[in-house]
């Protein structure tokens, strides 16, 4: 009959070693990540927001004579 205690302990030790290896790798990666200089992030508008912003910009740059506010009532 198989020695289940021996088999269990072998699997348990191997699982424990694997977990410790993964933890060590994660800690190494975290250290590498936090040691890097910070990167400046830039938020880009969504395409629909870009179109609206461009339209507002175009409207603001129009000559006053072409805007609705200056039309005769």
Beta strands, then each sheet from edge to edge (+ up, - down):
end
